[in-house]
Amino acid sequence: MTETNPAALAAFISNQRTEHHVPHRLACRVLEVSESWFYKWRDKPTTAREVRRGQLADANR
């Protein structure tokens, strides 16, 4: 697997279930991440640092 933003990857897996009815288990297997990793990141609260980075990224667009 290539280096990627973990929060974005967890969101992608969640969206696959919502939009395409792909089970989390299958999406995790295809993307080579464990289900436990996915649930950890899916339920992780956004940190102040992540919020600030998002604000800076938006300001630079």
Secondary structure by P-SEA (a helix, b strand, c coil): cccccaaaaaaaaaaaaacccccaaaaaaaacccaaaaaaaaaccccaaaaaaaaaaaaac
